[in-house]
Amino acid sequence: MGNKVAIGSPLPREEIDELCGRSRFHRREIRQLHSQFSGEAPGGQLTRQEFASLAESMGLKERALIEVLFTMLDRNRDGHVSFSDYVMAMSVLARGTAEENMDLAFSAMDTHRQGMVSREEAQKLSEALVRALSELTEPLPVMDGFAGTAPDSAVAGAHPSHPHASTAGSGSTPVEASPTSSA
C-alpha cells in the first residue's frame, strides 16, 4: 500500500478501502485522520519531530510517552511513521478490544523488540502514562466522533499481530511473550 501520499492530496479510494477493511474506522473517519496526519507530515510520513507535534496537538504532552509511542509505531526503525501504521494504532486505541489494547501496550513497552518486557521498561511506560493522564482534563481531540463500537465491516483479528505478555513477576527479569490466542 502506498503510504506516501502528497500533502493536500486526497487519499486514494483503494487505500481508504484497504484501511477500512483492516481498521475499525469508517471512510469518513479515515479521511479525518488523513487530514490530521497530512497536516503534520509534509513528506507523507511522520518524522520523530512531526509525530511529537501531532501528539502534542492531540493533548499528549508527556515526552517519554510520545517517544515510546513513536518507537512502537516506527516498525521498520527508519525514523518515520506511515499513515497506515498510524491508522491501525488509532483504531486499537479508539475501538480495540481489551486484548488488542494489551497487545498494543506490550508492544509499546517492548522497546527493544525482543518479545520480552523488563521491569524497567514497564515502569518507564507506567510512569509516563500516569504523568500523561494526570495532565489530561478532556478526552483527546482525535477520539471525538470515534467513540463507540466498531463498524459492521470490521473484521475480527484484522489488527496487526503483536506479542502478548504480562509484566507479572518481580525484579528485572523479562517476561516472555505468549502467543495471542485466536477466537
Beta strands, then each sheet from edge to edge (+ up, - down):
strand 1: 45-47
strand 2: 80-82
strand 3: 116-117
strand 4: 175-176
sheet 1: 1+ 2-
sheet 2: 3+ 4-
end
